[in-house]
Amino acid sequence: MKRSQCLSQTARSSSSSSCLAPSKPSRQRCVSARAAAKEVTLLDYGAGNVRSVRNAIKKLGYSIKDVSKPSDITAADKLIFPGVGAFGQAMDVLQQKDYVQPLVDYIQSGKPFFGICLGMQLLFEGSTESGGREGLGLIAGTVDHFDTSRGLPVPHIGWNTLDQLRASDLLASAAPSDRVYYVHSYRAMPQEANVDWVLATSYYGEDFVAAVCKGNAMATQFHPEKSGTLGLNILRGFLEPESAEARAAAAEANARQLAGLAAPEGPDRGLAKRVIACLDVRSNDNGDLVVTKGDQYDVREKEGERDVRNLGKPVELAARYFDEGADEVAFLNITGFRDCPLEDLPMLGVLQAASERVFVPLTVGGGIRGFSAAGKDYPALTVAAEYFRSGADKVSIGSDAVLAAEDYYAAGCKTNGSTAIEQISEVYGKQAVVVSIDPRRVYVKDPSETKHTCVKASEPGPEGEAWCWWQCTVKGGREGRDIDAIQLAKAVEAMGAGEIMLNCIDNDGKGQGFDLALVDAVSKAVTIPVIASSGAGAPKHFTEVFQSTGAAAALAAGIFHRREVGIIEVKQHMAGNRVPARIAA
């Protein structure tokens, strides 16, 4: 249905018909409801990072009751369903626990319900994910994969604008230029059969369903718990629809929408380019975890006693970046427990504490792999699950991805399901898996000298070579392998990775800009998002990489830690040059 038609329908309806419209309970009902008003029932079926949802609920002043049996769903007064992972996996768990019918009955009863991401998709009739599965059947339509023929990276990851089709208290705090956070590969489409449900859409090559609402049942494809202050206000709109603030905001939103205000066009509409703050975390000589940054992977001071360079405490620094408007925060654990990652309690504690203060996505890398200890094998999936439960939204895999790619090519470009990438993406979805690539330039006089993909070098090599390729490394850049960055990127995409963090050893710490040729070559070789890393020294370098390559995000560390460049400076420079950016309020 066209936007103008939706606005016309909205104009014909009264504000009392909007989702979560305030009712007028009697004094006795208000008194009895007040006792339980601050409790929320959470349907956590054990997949992915639900800690962030818990923290968001608690930050808004509510206690949580977990669903442990079907009757808990029936007894709930307010139910939140934060679906995480793959569609088939989620339906399997719901069926095994006998949650399906109680969940359908609860939603149809008219009591307040809020679904998040997969928690929205499961409301539809089915999905083509997981080989095709039936859903709960409450909303007409099938959830399908984004159309990759449109040339856009998939998964759809990042901050996108909302096109509200009708007024509601739920989205009353969202202005047309505001952005919310998405991370998904599958989407539902608006159609005549579900027009009574669709509340808002977002644009990514096409309009897809961003939020649904019917009566007191509502859900969002985006993650409000990862959408900063705006996301918290959206959750508050669900939890407190009768508050004075919600009514005032809803009235303003109704007036704005009924006046026919459309979403902005051009660079202010659609997906923004992400700016990510990265924190290299390791223990210092006293055993304390600190954020550090070095030159060419040397993180010790150059003078004096050569202590580990300390640029701050990880949780406090992450919270600062959230306040300054970072779109994501990445923790790279450069001294993780290599022999037994599950004993990396300090880093798990950092994630747990950070997720209580940082309401944007958190990525963690370092030690995400399978291992053996005390005669027992622990698969990478078990390790990743512990990080997800501690607050990570995505895990980053480095050296192990290189070895897995070598095996992939040795097997004739075939996967076998045994790699960490495959195991984690199968359960949590490809959007949960980031592969970190650490390449360095190898110069050649002519492309015929190597089997690897070469490009014209931006500057000649040490012996005047005009061409180069990028050799992948392992062990923190200390060991080179006979595989190039483009080969690795294609292999990990085939295995199920959802995103690539593309570093460049040659540019790291120099502050002269990203390796544009490398970023351009890799982003053209794959259909998943690419994060540019290594080399940023000024706001113009971010704008430059977005204008010159297909990068979906760009990352920096030291310049942010030392306050040489501010995140807001970067975004203002981007916006001033018509690069879509999320400017946090």
VOTOR-97928 format. One record per residue (C-alpha): x, y, z. Coordinates in Angstrom, 3 decimals, m for minus. Layout:
        px        py        pz
         X         Y         Z
...
***
This chain:
        px        py        pz
     0.000     0.000     0.000
     1.301     3.471    m0.819
     2.305     5.830     1.959
    m0.263     8.409     0.882
    m3.018     5.809     1.186
    m1.862     4.902     4.687
    m1.803     8.553     5.749
    m5.243     8.996     4.301
    m6.496     6.068     6.352
    m4.816     7.525     9.430
    m6.557    10.851     8.858
    m9.933     9.093     8.802
    m9.251     7.298    12.079
    m9.409     8.928    15.493
    m6.423     9.028    17.832
    m8.235     6.684    20.213
    m7.837     3.847    17.721
    m4.047     4.031    17.728
    m2.036     1.252    19.318
    m1.895     1.410    23.085
    m4.358     4.293    23.221
    m4.822     5.390    26.860
    m7.822     3.932    28.623
    m9.561     5.245    31.767
    m9.503     2.552    34.449
   m11.434     3.037    37.643
    m9.634     4.064    40.872
    m9.957     0.504    42.224
    m8.442    m0.995    39.073
    m5.595     1.536    39.207
    m4.781     0.607    42.801
    m4.799    m3.139    42.108
    m2.787    m2.741    38.922
    m0.163    m0.557    40.589
     1.194    m3.459    42.629
     2.151    m5.426    39.510
     2.698    m2.487    37.161
     6.459    m2.630    37.486
     6.875    m6.293    36.519
     7.499    m7.581    33.002
     7.435   m11.213    31.915
    10.298   m12.089    29.586
    10.130   m14.995    27.142
    13.818   m15.911    26.887
    14.183   m19.256    25.145
    17.963   m19.349    25.580
    19.413   m18.122    22.271
    21.578   m15.058    21.803
    22.074   m11.873    23.768
    18.982   m11.162    25.834
    21.017    m9.480    28.575
    20.687    m6.144    26.759
    16.895    m6.415    26.787
    17.002    m7.244    30.491
    19.221    m4.262    31.180
    16.957    m1.937    29.198
    13.884    m3.132    31.118
    15.662    m2.689    34.456
    16.939     0.755    33.468
    13.317     1.789    32.931
    12.530     0.727    36.505
    10.885    m2.645    35.943
    11.532    m6.064    37.451
    11.579    m9.208    35.324
     9.817   m12.532    35.670
    11.172   m15.229    33.374
     9.024   m17.738    31.530
     9.951   m21.237    32.687
     6.733   m23.074    31.818
     3.724   m22.526    29.517
     1.493   m21.264    32.332
     3.895   m18.355    32.937
     2.904   m16.981    29.531
    m0.786   m17.256    30.338
    m0.329   m15.520    33.699
     1.718   m12.601    32.344
     0.396    m9.035    32.485
     3.039    m7.633    30.129
     5.038   m10.003    27.900
     8.218    m9.191    25.965
     9.564   m11.710    23.449
    13.120   m10.850    22.282
    13.672   m13.373    19.499
    17.320   m13.961    18.622
    18.864   m16.365    16.117
    17.426   m18.381    13.262
    13.691   m18.794    12.536
    13.731   m22.603    12.490
    15.766   m22.865    15.674
    13.345   m20.561    17.492
    10.235   m22.452    16.353
    11.832   m25.739    17.391
    12.411   m24.455    20.916
     8.916   m22.962    21.190
     7.402   m26.264    20.118
     9.608   m28.385    22.376
     8.674   m26.262    25.399
     4.954   m26.246    24.483
     4.982   m22.439    24.257
     3.318   m22.065    20.862
    m0.368   m22.253    21.768
    m0.063   m20.306    25.045
     1.818   m17.589    23.163
    m0.809   m17.364    20.421
    m3.613   m17.344    23.010
    m1.888   m14.621    25.023
    m1.466   m12.327    22.022
    m5.046   m12.875    20.904
    m6.305   m12.158    24.433
    m5.488    m8.470    24.053
    m2.938    m8.229    26.850
     0.224    m6.149    26.174
     2.789    m7.978    24.041
     6.067    m6.730    22.545
     8.159    m8.801    20.122
    11.682    m7.842    19.047
    13.408    m8.777    15.755
    12.809   m12.519    15.358
    10.077   m12.035    17.947
     8.260   m10.038    15.265
     9.063   m12.360    12.359
     7.636   m15.380    14.195
     4.224   m13.678    14.245
     3.953   m14.134    10.468
     2.674   m17.203     8.639
     6.151   m18.498     7.902
     9.682   m17.855     6.713
    11.933   m19.142     3.953
    14.804   m19.226     6.462
    15.898   m22.621     7.798
    14.663   m24.323     4.658
    11.157   m22.908     5.054
     9.169   m23.069     8.293
     5.712   m22.183     9.529
     5.377   m19.352    12.018
     2.692   m18.480    14.554
     0.318   m17.411    11.769
    m1.010   m14.244    13.394
     0.046   m11.906    10.574
    m0.421   m12.614     6.877
     2.729   m12.929     4.809
     5.999   m14.842     4.589
     9.343   m13.591     5.863
    11.887   m13.811     3.043
    15.561   m13.002     2.420
    16.499    m9.524     1.253
    16.876    m9.294    m2.509
    20.660    m9.326    m3.009
    20.252    m8.522    m6.717
    19.703    m4.910    m5.685
    23.427    m4.691    m4.935
    23.082    m3.887    m1.234
    25.039    m5.740     1.471
    23.093    m8.361     3.397
    22.640    m8.718     6.375
    21.011    m5.329     6.717
    23.054    m4.017     9.643
    22.948    m0.542    11.096
    20.834     2.507    11.789
    17.875     3.172     9.502
    15.044     5.686     9.446
    11.402     4.820    10.105
     8.435     5.665     7.866
     5.442     5.691    10.207
     2.239     4.786     8.399
    m0.138     5.665    11.212
    m0.022     7.259    14.614
     0.780     5.261    17.728
     2.000     5.764    21.251
     4.669     3.125    20.585
     6.620     5.269    18.108
     5.472     8.641    19.406
     9.015     9.636    20.423
    10.493     8.936    16.962
    10.915    11.874    14.592
    11.088    11.225    10.812
    14.870    11.702    10.723
    15.585     9.508    13.756
    17.236     6.142    13.247
    16.894     2.767    14.966
    19.236    m0.207    14.912
    18.707    m3.286    12.716
    20.642    m6.508    12.235
    18.866    m9.084    10.047
    18.966   m10.896     6.702
    15.265   m11.708     6.384
    12.338    m9.296     6.284
     8.577    m9.200     5.955
     6.907    m7.083     3.299
     3.838    m4.837     3.658
     0.833    m6.027     1.648
    m2.922    m5.570     1.570
    m3.449    m8.694     3.678
    m1.459    m7.306     6.628
    m2.268    m3.595     6.349
    m4.159    m3.738     9.656
    m0.921    m4.770    11.398
     1.822    m2.756     9.705
     2.687     0.320    11.738
     5.945     1.453    10.099
     8.348     0.532     7.339
    12.006     1.199     6.624
    13.750     1.483     3.289
    16.636    m0.723     2.151
    16.324    m1.001    m1.608
    12.630    m1.595    m0.917
    10.149    m0.838     1.852
    10.024    m3.643     4.425
     8.059    m4.026     7.659
     9.771    m2.216    10.541
     7.017    m2.354    13.180
     3.604    m3.931    13.600
     0.804    m3.141    16.007
    m2.756    m4.322    16.485
    m4.522    m3.560    19.717
    m2.054    m4.203    22.519
     0.106    m6.553    20.448
     3.118    m4.906    18.883
     6.560    m5.831    17.625
     9.574    m4.303    15.900
    12.084    m5.665    13.406
    14.646    m3.278    14.869
    16.218    m3.633    18.313
    14.963    m0.903    20.671
    17.364    m2.116    23.372
    20.227    m1.325    20.963
    18.769     1.923    19.606
    20.123     4.280    22.253
    17.898     6.773    24.049
    15.259     6.605    21.327
    14.996     2.839    21.746
    14.570     3.161    25.502
    11.783     5.690    24.906
    10.069     3.255    22.544
    10.173     0.548    25.208
     8.842     3.066    27.715
     5.974     3.803    25.327
     5.030     0.122    25.506
     5.460    m0.206    29.258
     3.820     3.094    30.217
     1.229     3.997    27.564
    m0.897     5.903    30.067
     1.840     8.186    31.375
     1.479    11.917    30.858
     4.682    11.931    28.823
     3.415     9.209    26.519
     0.072    10.952    25.996
     1.741    14.267    25.209
     4.188    12.663    22.822
     1.416    10.671    21.160
    m0.668    13.800    20.659
     2.274    15.550    19.023
     2.969    12.523    16.836
    m0.672    12.269    15.824
    m0.765    15.914    14.808
     2.497    15.596    12.912
     1.426    12.489    11.022
    m2.125    13.589    10.313
    m0.676    16.732     8.753
     0.878    14.439     6.157
     4.520    14.823     7.193
     6.572    12.372     5.176
     9.955    10.863     5.947
    12.933    12.769     4.574
    14.392    11.860     1.218
    18.003    11.778     0.070
    20.884    10.971     2.421
    18.732    11.601     5.508
    16.535     8.616     4.671
    17.577     4.993     4.777
    20.585     3.228     6.224
    23.362     5.327     7.746
    27.052     4.561     7.497
    28.268     3.349    10.888
    31.090     4.772    12.991
    32.474     2.163    15.380
    34.700     2.700    18.402
    37.116    m0.176    18.941
    38.750    m1.043    22.265
    41.812    m3.299    22.328
    41.614    m4.866    25.773
    44.417    m6.738    27.528
    45.801    m7.251    30.999
    48.674    m5.056    32.093
    51.626    m6.213    34.152
    49.534    m5.943    37.319
    46.788    m8.170    35.940
    44.262    m5.356    35.426
    42.284    m5.121    32.190
    43.037    m1.910    30.317
    42.311    m0.441    26.912
    45.532    m0.150    24.975
    46.761     0.766    21.522
    50.189     0.435    19.996
    52.144     0.819    16.823
    52.350    m2.259    14.625
    50.923    m4.361    17.489
    53.507    m3.184    20.069
    51.349    m2.015    22.980
    54.133    m1.117    25.407
    55.390     2.339    26.155
    58.466     3.379    24.215
    60.272     4.898    27.182
    60.712     4.279    30.865
    59.730     0.881    32.234
    57.817    m0.022    29.075
    54.560    m0.787    30.847
    51.530    m1.759    28.777
    50.091     1.468    27.367
    46.956     2.289    29.351
    44.356     4.455    27.624
    41.524     3.823    30.035
    39.242     1.284    31.638
    37.145    m0.674    29.135
    33.692    m0.243    30.693
    34.088     3.473    31.379
    35.504     4.102    27.923
    32.701     2.150    26.233
    30.118     4.155    28.187
    31.813     7.380    27.068
    31.566     6.325    23.435
    27.883     5.508    23.848
    27.296     8.995    25.230
    29.301    10.512    22.354
    27.173     8.786    19.711
    29.167     5.727    18.612
    27.010     3.449    16.481
    28.672     0.321    17.859
    31.422    m0.600    20.296
    33.869    m3.432    19.632
    36.039    m5.125    22.250
    39.060    m6.964    20.877
    40.470    m9.196    23.606
    44.118    m9.307    22.593
    45.246   m11.384    25.573
    42.311   m13.760    25.984
    42.622   m17.111    27.703
    43.987   m18.953    24.672
    43.987   m22.384    26.303
    40.600   m22.095    27.984
    38.417   m19.229    26.702
    35.538   m20.119    29.035
    37.736   m19.137    31.969
    38.133   m15.615    30.611
    36.053   m14.271    33.480
    37.493   m10.723    33.430
    36.430   m10.148    29.816
    33.028   m11.684    30.445
    32.677    m9.300    33.367
    33.562    m6.359    31.111
    30.782    m7.343    28.713
    28.260    m7.776    31.496
    29.056    m4.388    33.009
    29.239    m2.601    29.650
    25.843    m3.927    28.551
    24.288    m2.220    31.579
    25.491     1.189    30.375
    25.855     0.878    26.611
    22.639     0.570    24.584
    24.199     0.124    21.161
    25.582    m3.154    19.738
    28.628    m4.765    21.341
    31.068    m6.984    19.425
    33.757    m9.075    21.107
    36.704   m10.800    19.472
    39.588   m12.918    20.706
    39.474   m16.571    21.712
    36.202   m17.412    19.930
    37.070   m20.963    18.900
    36.732   m24.586    19.921
    39.220   m25.985    22.436
    39.984   m28.947    24.691
    40.589   m28.865    28.440
    40.862   m31.595    31.072
    40.115   m34.228    28.469
    36.873   m32.575    27.340
    36.126   m30.856    24.039
    34.314   m27.519    23.980
    32.969   m26.432    20.575
    33.194   m22.834    19.418
    29.424   m22.620    19.746
    29.705   m23.136    23.508
    32.341   m20.428    23.796
    30.293   m17.976    21.708
    27.166   m18.716    23.747
    28.948   m17.616    26.914
    29.908   m14.301    25.334
    26.381   m13.789    24.013
    24.912   m14.454    27.451
    27.344   m11.921    28.901
    26.141    m9.133    26.615
    27.822    m9.505    23.216
    25.637    m9.035    20.149
    28.282   m10.267    17.727
    31.456   m12.313    18.015
    34.540   m11.757    15.888
    36.690   m14.632    14.637
    40.237   m14.042    13.389
    43.019   m16.576    12.849
    40.699   m19.575    12.950
    38.795   m18.133     9.995
    41.990   m18.154     7.914
    42.638   m21.814     8.693
    39.008   m22.681     7.978
    39.204   m20.889     4.615
    42.312   m22.851     3.661
    40.439   m26.079     4.377
    37.441   m24.776     2.416
    39.521   m24.266    m0.723
    41.408   m27.546    m0.216
    38.039   m29.338    m0.181
    37.020   m27.800    m3.499
    35.060   m24.875    m2.050
    32.849   m27.103     0.068
    31.690   m26.559     3.647
    31.276   m29.386     6.156
    29.562   m27.669     9.087
    32.487   m28.124    11.459
    33.879   m24.586    11.521
    33.166   m22.007    14.212
    31.629   m19.724    11.593
    29.161   m22.373    10.441
    28.235   m23.550    13.929
    27.565   m20.101    15.325
    25.715   m18.744    12.284
    23.493   m21.836    12.155
    22.172   m21.205    15.668
    22.436   m17.439    16.099
    22.154   m16.277    12.490
    24.903   m15.013    10.210
    24.453   m11.479    11.535
    26.042   m12.646    14.812
    29.350   m13.637    13.163
    32.058   m11.142    12.213
    35.335   m12.242    10.626
    38.376   m10.092    11.302
    40.881   m10.070     8.416
    44.457    m8.901     9.071
    46.259    m8.576     5.716
    49.491    m6.922     4.662
    50.619    m5.814     1.222
    52.866    m8.012    m0.885
    54.317    m6.091    m3.834
    54.958    m7.641    m7.256
    56.264    m6.168   m10.481
    53.571    m7.862   m12.538
    50.317    m9.685   m11.665
    51.557   m12.737   m13.557
    54.042   m13.343   m10.727
    51.310   m14.560    m8.374
    48.022   m16.475    m8.377
    46.510   m13.897    m6.038
    44.267   m10.984    m6.977
    46.403    m7.909    m7.583
    45.613    m4.215    m7.882
    47.609    m1.231    m9.008
    49.483    m0.064    m5.912
    48.633     3.424    m4.613
    52.361     3.952    m4.162
    55.277     1.919    m5.504
    56.808    m0.901    m3.483
    60.304    m0.891    m1.947
    61.832    m1.889    m5.273
    59.527     0.177    m7.438
    56.881    m2.569    m7.822
    53.667    m1.226    m9.344
    51.286    m3.986    m8.172
    50.338    m5.579    m4.864
    48.098    m8.186    m3.277
    47.056    m8.538     0.357
    48.378   m11.542     2.246
    46.265   m12.750     5.180
    48.016   m13.272     8.488
    47.397   m15.182    11.722
    48.732   m14.928    15.283
    48.271   m11.193    15.539
    49.923   m10.469    12.215
    53.073   m12.408    13.025
    52.591   m15.214    10.476
    51.617   m14.851     6.817
    49.584   m17.474     4.935
    49.225   m18.286     1.246
    45.735   m16.846     0.963
    44.717   m13.304     0.070
    42.118   m11.044     1.623
    39.660   m11.416    m1.246
    39.905   m15.213    m1.170
    39.341   m15.200     2.574
    36.383   m12.837     2.341
    34.655   m15.022    m0.263
    35.290   m18.188     1.739
    33.927   m16.899     5.042
    30.862   m15.500     3.307
    30.194   m18.979     1.909
    30.593   m20.446     5.404
    27.993   m18.098     6.884
    29.804   m15.016     8.163
    27.597   m11.949     8.269
    30.176    m9.191     8.326
    33.882    m8.547     7.702
    36.150    m6.365     9.829
    38.890    m5.451     7.364
    42.148    m4.328     8.938
    45.379    m3.333     7.191
    48.702    m3.974     8.912
    50.497    m1.504     6.626
    48.212     1.391     7.625
    47.702     0.571    11.292
    48.574     3.445    13.621
    49.770     5.781    10.868
    46.747     8.075    10.836
    47.004     8.637     7.081
    43.678     7.103     6.100
    42.197     3.710     5.310
    43.591     1.480     2.562
    40.950     2.464     0.018
    42.077    m0.014    m2.639
    41.836    m2.907    m0.185
    38.423    m1.869     1.157
    37.081    m1.327    m2.342
    38.355    m4.685    m3.621
    36.923    m6.700    m0.719
    33.577    m4.890    m0.588
    33.110    m5.567    m4.305
    33.982    m9.238    m3.867
    31.282   m10.058    m1.289
    27.644    m9.249    m0.598
    27.993    m8.961     3.186
    28.846    m5.677     4.934
    32.499    m4.645     5.249
    33.901    m2.590     8.141
    36.959    m0.527     7.205
    39.656    m0.524     9.879
    43.229     0.694    10.398
    44.610     4.102     9.466
    42.001     6.711    10.398
    43.541     9.935    11.635
    40.999    12.637    10.774
    37.235    13.016    10.144
    37.867    13.296     6.402
    39.217     9.737     6.322
    35.792     8.354     7.297
    34.006    10.426     4.669
    36.629     9.400     2.121
    36.264     5.656     2.690
    32.463     5.862     2.459
    32.534     7.943    m0.713
    35.244     5.889    m2.435
    34.325     2.312    m1.471
    31.383     0.108    m0.583
    32.238     0.059     3.129
    29.187    m0.126     5.388
    31.066     1.011     8.489
    34.422     2.399     9.570
    36.272     1.801    12.796
    38.875     3.650    14.840
    40.537     3.217    18.201
    43.506     5.326    19.280
    42.321     8.646    17.846
    39.088     8.295    19.822
    40.806     7.107    23.003
    43.256    10.018    22.996
    40.514    12.500    22.031
    42.449    13.535    18.939
    39.219    13.185    16.974
    35.677    13.172    18.347
    32.934    10.868    17.108
    30.588    13.804    16.634
    33.260    15.548    14.523
    33.423    12.508    12.284
    29.661    12.363    11.835
    29.301    16.077    11.214
    31.967    15.863     8.519
    30.134    12.913     6.959
    26.767    14.669     7.049
    28.295    17.840     5.640
    29.491    15.822     2.659
    26.152    14.049     2.134
    27.238    10.759     3.656
    24.275     9.419     5.684
    25.136     9.523     9.373
    23.256     9.003    12.610
    23.560    12.151    14.680
    22.514    11.142    18.190
    20.428    13.622    20.150
***
